[in-house]
Amino acid sequence: MTINTVIAVIALVLIVFFAIRYIWKEKKRGTKCIGCPVAGNCHDYEGCGTSRTPHKRVEKMTFGE
């Protein structure tokens, strides 16, 4: 293996390591939709879904007003 190959392998391993670490830390914090702009407030919206369209705000219904 050449030095270029070793550097490329180390870079790939580090990228995968930090990606897994980020996902693990976000799940530990309780984030339900990692990468979602409203990840902490999905219950106020129509869920995270898989589309890239912005979330629509769901108005809370109150009765008797």
N, C-alpha and C positions, 0 to 999 in steps of 0.2 A: 504494500500500500504506500502510495506517495503521500507527501505532506498535505497536498491539496485534498485528497480523499479523506484523510484524518480530520482536517479542519471542517470539511463539509459534513461528515458524520457527527462530529461534536456539535456543530451548529444545529443540525436536525434534532439531535437528542435534547438539546437545551430548549428548542422551540416546543417540542412535544411535552417536555417536563413542565415548562411554565404554563402551557395551555391546560394541562391536567390539574396543575396546582391552582390556577385561577378558577376553574370549574368547581373543584373541591371546596375552595374557600367560599365561593358564592353560594353553593348548596348548604354549607355549614351555617351561613348567615341567614338562610331561609328564603333566598331568592328563588321564586318559582320559574320564572322565565329569564334565563341568563341572556343578556344582550338586548332585552326588550327595554325600550325607553321608559316604560311605566311599570317595570318589573315589581316594584314594591306595592303598586296600587292596581293590580290586575282586576281585583274584585270591584273596583269602581268603573271599569271599562268592560268592553265585550270580550274579554280574554285576550291572550297574547296571539293566538293563532299562528299561522306560519307565513302569512302574507307580509309584504313590506309596506302595506298601506297604513296610514296613521290610524290609531285606535279611536273609536267613537265613544265619547263620554256618555255614560248611561245615567240619566237623572234618577235620583232616588225618589220613589213614589211615597207620598204621604197621603193618608186618608183623613177626611174630615176638615179639610181646609177650604 
